[in-house]
Amino acid sequence: MTDSRSHWDSAYNAKGETGVSWYQSGPSRSLELIKAAAPMRGTPIIDVGAGASRLADDLLVAGYSDLTLLDVSEVALSRTRDRIGGAANKVAWIVADVTKWKPTRTWWIWHDRAVFHFLTDRAAQDAYIATLRQATVPGATVILSTFALTGPEKCSGLPVQRYSADSLADRLGPDFALDTKDTEQHQTPFGTSQDFIYAGFRRR
Ligand SMILES: C[S@@+](CC[C@H](N)C(=O)[O-])C[C@H]1O[C@@H](n2cnc3c(N)ncnc32)[C@H](O)[C@@H]1O
């Protein structure tokens, strides 16, 4: 975990929360998809590779009460912890590499924006998918957002694997039924745009 952790800790230390290319002032697409899949505010939700995203703030404001944030970077999570202040004790915090982490419970919503696409190695992808299976139950919703086939080839200096919703479905395998597919042109803080996909799956 150390190499990956130090890469991401350095990225957040160097650029801050709002200077990274993936920064969103309001992660509206993720919020919409989660709200559609989880009308009950007690639904267990995990944001994998949550970084310093404001999704947590928005989910807490919306009233979600069972929220877990996981990231390999302690620096990223501490930004969110500091930002949300007193609400921090309503969140479960996990500093871990998702490809090595052993979940001890399950969630009904698994959300990942711009994390799975960093796994360019098939073994690491398989490890992620095995963890995803362990951490969810049949009927759970899995929302994955990656760079689209027309998106950048790198992010944060690292190569990425780009996907369509269908190629992502192929990679996840038959245990995950593709329910929704969507695209987004993300506007970076530097005035460039990046093509993302959002794919929603139902765990079989
Ligand atoms: C491009 S950022 C996206 C952050 C957040 N999801 C968002 O949309 O703002 C990728 C995040 O994944 C985290 N990350 C990268 N590899 C990871 C891994 N193997 N396990 C857990 N987190 C990881 C990084 O620390 C970083 O916060």
The ligand as an SDF file (V2000), in Angstrom:
LIG
                    3D

 27 29  0  0  0  0  0  0  0  0999 V2000
   -9.1120   10.3340   -9.3150 C   0  0  0  0  0  0  0  0  0  0  0  0
   -9.3170   10.2480   -7.5970 S   0  0  0  0  0  0  0  0  0  0  0  0
  -11.0880   10.2350   -7.4260 C   0  0  0  0  0  0  0  0  0  0  0  0
  -11.5150   10.5960   -6.0240 C   0  0  0  0  0  0  0  0  0  0  0  0
  -13.0290   10.6660   -5.8080 C   0  0  0  0  0  0  0  0  0  0  0  0
  -13.6760    9.4120   -6.1110 N   0  0  0  0  0  0  0  0  0  0  0  0
  -13.6350   11.7830   -6.6080 C   0  0  0  0  0  0  0  0  0  0  0  0
  -14.4280   11.5150   -7.5150 O   0  0  0  0  0  0  0  0  0  0  0  0
  -13.2970   12.9510   -6.3090 O   0  0  0  0  0  0  0  0  0  0  0  0
   -8.8680    8.5700   -7.2620 C   0  0  0  0  0  0  0  0  0  0  0  0
   -8.9350    8.2450   -5.7770 C   0  0  0  0  0  0  0  0  0  0  0  0
   -8.7310    6.8520   -5.6060 O   0  0  0  0  0  0  0  0  0  0  0  0
   -7.8360    6.6280   -4.5540 C   0  0  0  0  0  0  0  0  0  0  0  0
   -7.2040    5.3340   -4.8550 N   0  0  0  0  0  0  0  0  0  0  0  0
   -6.3740    5.0510   -5.8890 C   0  0  0  0  0  0  0  0  0  0  0  0
   -6.0420    3.7510   -5.8800 N   0  0  0  0  0  0  0  0  0  0  0  0
   -6.6920    3.2060   -4.8180 C   0  0  0  0  0  0  0  0  0  0  0  0
   -6.7440    1.9010   -4.2700 C   0  0  0  0  0  0  0  0  0  0  0  0
   -6.0610    0.8850   -4.8320 N   0  0  0  0  0  0  0  0  0  0  0  0
   -7.4800    1.6750   -3.1650 N   0  0  0  0  0  0  0  0  0  0  0  0
   -8.1760    2.7160   -2.5940 C   0  0  0  0  0  0  0  0  0  0  0  0
   -8.1540    3.9640   -3.0670 N   0  0  0  0  0  0  0  0  0  0  0  0
   -7.4350    4.2140   -4.1650 C   0  0  0  0  0  0  0  0  0  0  0  0
   -6.9150    7.8320   -4.5630 C   0  0  0  0  0  0  0  0  0  0  0  0
   -6.3060    8.0730   -3.3260 O   0  0  0  0  0  0  0  0  0  0  0  0
   -7.8640    8.9390   -4.9730 C   0  0  0  0  0  0  0  0  0  0  0  0
   -8.4570    9.5530   -3.8500 O   0  0  0  0  0  0  0  0  0  0  0  0
  1  2  1  0
  2  3  1  0
  2 10  1  0
  3  4  1  0
  4  5  1  0
  5  6  1  0
  5  7  1  0
  7  8  2  0
  7  9  1  0
 10 11  1  0
 11 12  1  0
 11 26  1  0
 12 13  1  0
 13 14  1  0
 13 24  1  0
 14 15  1  0
 14 23  1  0
 15 16  2  0
 16 17  1  0
 17 18  1  0
 17 23  2  0
 18 19  1  0
 18 20  2  0
 20 21  1  0
 21 22  2  0
 22 23  1  0
 24 25  1  0
 24 26  1  0
 26 27  1  0
M  CHG  2   2   1   9  -1
M  END
$$$$
